[in-house]
Amino acid sequence: MKIETIDTGYFYADGGAMFGAIPKTAWSRRYPSNETNGCVLSMRSLLIITDTGKIILVDNGAGDKHLKQLSYYNFFDLADLGEELRKRGIEPEEVTDVILTHLHFDHCGYSTQINKETGKLTPSFPNATHWVSRKQWENFLHPNALEKDSYFLENMQAVADRSLLQLIDTDTHLCPDVELRIFDGHTPGQIVPYIYSPDYTYVFAGDVIPLVASVSPEWISAYDTFPVTSYNEKIRLLDEACHKGQALIYCHDAYTKCSTVKKVNNFYTKEKILL
């Protein structure tokens, strides 16, 4: 099995939004910001190549279709994920599966592209099964007031129209080495992939735990629509990770990609930096 992170680009998010009720005097010691409280966040994708021939992507960044509408995020150093795959000897048509943790624009925007010849939207990975939870898909189609500005139908409609969408209702295995588990809180039905490699079980924590600074269960983003649920789901994920020595991959941390975690009394913290 091969596992590799690919950063598809970066943007600025307000530190107060990222850390919610935690005061800046506390969060600024763990995560840097600029003079306007802007924190640099990565849009991290994960490439998994299994020994059975699966080529799997987890999330794919914002793409470039809505950058003008989202200009206040000040995107920079955007990478074309298709070109990044080609650098690794993989054509987008060879991707077998795309796991979308959830459908906010910064996680699924590259799922579709505008065809330069026809002007129509087409799937970026035309032969891939796109895994999404049913709860998240329904929330995407009928968003609540707090999330509606984070969803763009153009990011997923062509995928659904081509029958490339696979909805899941419960925890399931994509293949023997990749399990998809459902966590709520940040948004309904977020998928957290568990990748069972010979070295570690890697957990792509998504926006359940987007930054290593967010390992503390009480450090909950203001973007989370159900913060008490987020707290309980973080505890569920962290307790298993500590007990089993799992490695967490942080989708938005611009400085730390992956680490194991440990629990000291009632306090959780990073342990060994990986990847």
N, C-alpha and C positions, 0 to 999 in steps of 0.2 A: 504494500500500500504506500502511496505517495500523498503527502498532505502539504499544501503550500498556501500561505496567505497572499492575497493580491490587493493592494490598496488602490481603489479606483479613483481616488481624489480626496479632497479635503474641503471643509467649510467651517464657518464660524457660527457657534451657537452661544447664546447668552448664558453666562455662568449661573445666574439666578434661576434660569429655566432648567439647566442641567442638574442643579443640586437642590431645587425646591426650597424647603424650609431651612436648610443648612446655611448658616450665615457665611459671608465671604471670608471672614477672619478664620474660619475653620477650613472651608473647601480650598481656599487659595494656597494652603500649605501642601495640598495633595495634587492640585492640578493648576497649571499656569493659565493666565489670561492676559489680554492686552489692556490698554488704558480705558477701554469702554466695556470691560468685563467680557469681551469675546474670547471664547475658548476654542482652540483649533480641534476639530473632530475629524477623524478618518472615516471613510466609507469602505469598510473592509469586506472583501469577498474571500471565500475559501474554495480552493481547488482540491478535489479528492479523486485520486485514480486508484481504483481497487484492483486486486489481483484477479478479479473475474471480468475485467474489462469495462467496468462502469467508469464514466467520466462525469463527475458530479460537481456542480457549482452551488455554493451556498451564498445567497444574495448577490446583487450585481451593481449596486450603486445607483446614482441618480440619473445616469445617462445625460443627454444634452437637449432633450425636447422642451424642458420647462425652465431653463436657466434664467430667462428674462423675468418670468413670473416670480421666481424665487431669488431674485437678485440680492435681497437683504441678507442672505446667508453668505454672500461673498465667496462663492466656490473658487477654488484654485487648484492647480496641478492635476486637472482631470485627466484620467487615462482611458483610452478606448479599450474596453475589456476584450473585445474580439482580437485586437492587435496584441494585447498582452498574452492571450492564449496562443496566438500564432508564434510569438517569440519562444514559446515552450513546446512548439511542434504540434499544436492542437488546432484544428479548424473548428469554428463555432458549430458547424454541422455535425461534428463528432461528439458534442456534449450529449450525454444520454439523459441526464436529470438536472433540473434546477430546483433547489429547495429555497423557497422564499419564507424567511422567518415571519414576515408580515408585509403588508402592502403599502406602507408609507413610502413616499417618493424616493427617499434616500436608500431604500433597500431593493426596490424593484424597477427603477426607472429605465434600466438598460434592457429590460425584458423585451421591449419593442423598439424599432427604429423606423424612421421615415425613409422609404425607398426613394432614392434620388431620381429615378427614371419615371416612376408612376405617381410619386407624392403620397402613396398609401402607406399605412403602418403595417409592418411585417414583424413576426417574431425574430428576435436576434439569434435564437437557438432553435431552429425550425424542426429539429428531430428530437427535442428533449421533452420529457414529461416534467411539467411544472407542478411541484407539490405545494399546496396551500391548505390550511385548515378551513373547514366549512364555516366555522364561526367567523374567521377573519374575512373570508370571501363575502359573507352576508353583510358584515360590517363595512366592507369596501363598497358594496353596492348601495347600502343604506346607512351612511355614516352618521355617527352622533355629532352634535354641534362642536365638540372639542377636537374632533379629528378630521372633519370634512375638508379642511384646507391642506391636509397631508396626502389626500388621495387624488389620483388622476386616472380617469377611466382609460385614457390613451395608453397607459402603461401596461394594461392587461387585456384589453378587449380583443386584440388580434390573437392573443394566446388562447383565449376561450373560444373564439370563432374557429380556430384550427383544431379544436378538440385536443389541445395539448395540456389541459388543466386536469390535475388529479386532486380532488378534495378528500381530506381525511377528517374523521370525526373523533378518533381516539388515538392514543399512542400506537405507533406501528413501525415495522421495519421496512425501509426502502430496499435493503439487501441485508445479508447477515451481518455486515460490518457497520451499517449505518442505521441507527434508530431515530425516529422522529417522535419527540415528546411534546405535549401541549402545555403551555404555561400562560396564565392570564395576568392581568394587572396593567401592564403598559398599554396593551390593546387586547381585545378579545381573541383568544385562540392563537397566540404566538407559538410558532414551532421552534423548538430548541433541538438541533441535531446532536446526537451522541455518536462519535466516531470511534470505533473500537480498533485501535492499532496495536501492534506488538509492544510498543513502548509505553503508551498512555491511552487512556480513554480521553479523547479531546471533546470538550463541550463547547459548541459555538453558542455562547450565552445570549447573543443578540441584545435587545434592549431590556431583557430581564436584569442583566448586569453589563451595561455598555462600556464602563471604564473600570480600571483597577481601583480607582478611588470610590467607585460605587459598590465595592464589596461589602461595606458596612450596610446591614439591612435597612437602617433608618435613613440612609442617604438615597432618597427616592426623587427622581426627576419630576418637575412640574408637568412634563409631557405625559406622564403616566395617568391614564384616565381613572384608574381604580387603585389609589395608593395603598390602602390597607391590604388589598389582594396582592399587590406588588411585594409588600413586606413579607407576607406569608409564603409567596412563591420563591422569593429570594432565599428564605430560610430553608425551604425544601431543597432547592438546588445546591446551596452551599453545604448543608449537612452531609449530603451524599458525596460531594466533591472532596470534602475534608476527610471523611471516613474512608473513601476508596482511593484517595490520591489522584483524583482526576485533574486534568489541566483545562482551565477556562480560557477560551479565546474571546478577546474583547473587541467588538465590532467597531467601536467608535474611538478607542483610545489611540491618540496619535503618537504616543511615546512607549507604550507597553502593549505588545500584541497578545501575549499569552503567559499565564503563570499557573502554578499550583497554588492552593490556598490552605491555610491552617486556622484552627480555632484555639484561642487561648482564653480560658474562662468563657465569657460570653462575647468575646471580640473576635471578629474574622479579619484576616489580613493576607496579603500575598505572601508566598513562600519562595518558590524557585521560578525565575524568569525563563521562559522557553520560547522556541521559534525565533 
